[in-house]
Amino acid sequence: MKHISAHIKRSSERSRQTERGELMRYFVEKLNAGREQDGLPPISMGRMGKMLEKIPTKDLYYIKSVCDEAKNFSKKFWWLLNPDKYDKGKKS
């Protein structure tokens, strides 16, 4: 029989998980897989949180669905975060 503290610790860990955190973890895993192949350093959860802090959760679901359908997940993700940055280069 386990001590009661084993059950309390487990329940507190679950309560800290949020749907936004799960989406951030999904983006980090997908982006870091491609970055590792290219020899770039991985993106941390803190950095991902800072990049996505002003984007509502419902929009993150949209970004996820669009990126999943795209040929290149990483390229589509970065374009959706800041399309103006990539459109300026084509106009010049």
Secondary structure, 3 states (H helix, E strand, C coil): CCCHHHHHHHHHHHHCCCHHHHHHHHHHHHHHHHHHHHCCCCCCHHHHHHHHCCCCHHHHHHHHHHHHHCCCHHHHHHHHHCHHHHHHHHHC
